[in-house]
Amino acid sequence: DQRHLLNLYGEKEINAEGCVTGKFISQGGIAGRKESTGLGCFYVVQDLLRNDSFCEKAGVNPGIKGKKVIVQGFGNVGYYFAKHMYKKGAKIVGIIEKDVGLYSENGFDPDDVKMNLMQGNL
């Protein structure tokens, strides 16, 4: 439930750090769609940005639309998180991957970035 999520990510400390990653099944991960962890991250952020108390403490307006996002890592988790945020109106202004860092105030379409990474253009 929402109270549990807020406790995990720091109800009183809005700067609490959290780390989410997918793991291979052999490393204790679970079978499922490759986008499930990134989608789960999206749902956490979406719920937090629907919580007026959290938004007030964080000094941000409610909702995803118009928020600027920087994604660290652009594997399955980062890509699907960025994709869902982008679809809801966030602006993906930065992407950091092991061999490249991208920034544009105008934002990126995650699908375009993924295609360029796969083709070796970045």
N, C-alpha and C positions, 0 to 999 in steps of 0.2 A: 504494500500500500504506500501512499504518498509519504506518510510520516516516516516509514522505514527507509525510503529512498533519501529523504532529507537527512536522516541520522547517518546514513552511510556516507553521504557527500558533505556533511558538515552543516547541520541546521544553524548553529550559532556562529560558526566560522565559515564565512562565505568564500574564503580563499583556500579551503581544504582541498588537498590534491587527491585526484583519483586516477587510476590507470585501468584501462580496459583493453584486452587483447584476445584474439582467438588463438586456440591451441589445436595442434594435431590431436586426433583421438588417442594416439599412443602416448601423448604427454598429458593425458587427463582431460582433454577436451571432449565435447559431446558431438554426436552426429547431428547434422542439421544443415539448413541452407547456408551457403557461404556468406550471405548478407546479414545473417541473424544478429551477430554481435554489433555491427555498425548500426543496424536498425534499432537494436536495444539502446544504444547510446543516444540515438536520435530521440527515442521516446522519453528518456530521462530528461534531456534538455528541453523537449517540448513541454513536459509536465512542470519542470521548474519554471519555465517562462510563462506558464499559465497561473502560477502561484503568486498572488499579489504581494504577500509578505516577503517572499524571496526576492522578487523584483525590486521592491522598495529597499531592502537591505543591500542589494547588489547595485542599486542606483541605475537600473535599466528599465526601459518601458516593457510591458508585457508583450509576449508574442515573438515569433521567429522572423516575420517579415521585416526586411531591412537591416537585420543584424549582420555585422561583419564577422566572418569566421576564418580562422587560420587552422589548418589541419596538419598535425605532426604525424607523418607516416601515411602512405597512400596505397597500402595493401587493401585487403578485403574490408577491414574495419574502417579505415579512414575514407576509402572511396565510397562505401555505402552510406556512411554517416554524412559525408559531404553531399552525396547525391540526394538524400532525403531532405537535408537542410535546404539545398538549392531549390528543390521542387516546392518547398513551402515559402520561398521568397527570401531566404538568406543570401547574402553575397559572399561567395568564397573568394576572399582576397589573397589568401596565402596558402601554399601547399609546400610542405617540406618532406623530401624523400631522401634516401641515403646519398644519392649522387646529385641532387638538384634541389634548389629552393626557388620557388616562384612567388612573386608578389605583383599584384596589380590592383590599384584602387578601383578599377572598373569591374573586377571580379572575373572568375573563370567558370566555365561549364565543366563539371567534373567528368562528363563523358568525353569531351574534347581532350582534356588533360590525359585521361587514361589511354585514349587512342594514341596520342603522341608519345607517351611513355612506352607503350607496347611496340610502337614502330621505331623506337630508338631516336626520336627527334628531339628529345630533351635530355 
